[in-house]
């Protein structure tokens, strides 16, 4: 069971350390670090982020936002092998 929202809540609202969050949620410190890292990689800046912006998201929306891979635009055009 994912506890992404709980991790972010404890990090943003309670300002707990990764170790304290892991103990409170009965998960490993590595998982806590992973979720916090994913939030940072997804563009959630910790300095400007507040709990109110995350509170309205459900666990599925938050998971999709953090765990989905960004679609990379490719400017490479495949050659027309039929013409070649």
C-alpha positions in Angstrom: 0.0 0.0 0.0 1.4 3.3 -1.0 1.7 6.1 1.6 2.9 8.9 -0.6 0.4 11.4 0.6 1.1 10.5 4.3 4.8 10.9 3.7 4.4 14.3 2.1 1.9 15.4 4.8 4.4 14.6 7.6 7.2 16.2 5.7 5.4 19.4 4.9 3.1 19.9 7.8 4.9 18.3 10.7 8.4 19.0 9.3 9.6 15.6 10.4 12.8 14.0 9.4 12.9 11.0 7.1 13.7 8.7 10.0 10.8 10.0 12.0 8.4 9.7 9.1 9.6 6.1 8.4 9.0 5.2 12.1 5.6 6.8 12.2 4.3 5.1 9.0 6.1 1.8 9.5 8.0 2.0 6.2 11.7 2.1 5.5 13.7 5.3 5.3 14.6 4.4 1.7 10.9 4.5 0.7 10.5 7.9 2.4 13.6 9.1 0.6 12.2 7.7 -2.7 8.9 9.5 -2.3 10.5 12.8 -1.4 12.9 12.4 -4.3 10.1 11.7 -6.7 8.2 14.8 -5.5 11.3 16.9 -6.2 11.8 15.3 -9.6 8.2 15.9 -10.5 8.7 19.6 -10.0 7.3 19.9 -6.5 9.7 22.5 -5.1 9.9 22.0 -1.3 10.5 25.7 -0.7 7.3 26.8 -2.4 5.2 23.8 -1.7 2.6 23.7 0.9 0.2 21.0 2.2 -2.9 22.8 0.8 -1.7 22.2 -2.8 -1.4 18.5 -2.2 -4.3 17.9 0.2 -7.0 18.0 -2.5 -5.3 15.4 -4.6 -6.3 11.8 -3.9 -3.6 9.1 -3.6 -4.1 7.9 -7.2 -3.7 11.4 -8.7 -0.6 12.0 -6.6 0.9 8.7 -7.5 0.3 9.3 -11.2 1.9 12.7 -10.9 5.0 11.4 -9.1 5.4 8.0 -10.7 4.4 8.5 -14.3 7.3 9.0 -16.7 7.3 12.3 -18.5 6.7 12.0 -22.2 9.8 13.1 -24.1 9.3 14.9 -27.3 11.3 13.6 -30.1 12.5 15.9 -32.8 14.0 13.0 -34.7 12.3 12.1 -37.9 12.6 8.5 -39.1 14.0 8.2 -42.6 11.7 7.2 -45.4 13.3 3.8 -46.0 11.0 3.2 -49.0 12.5 6.2 -50.8 16.0 5.4 -49.8 
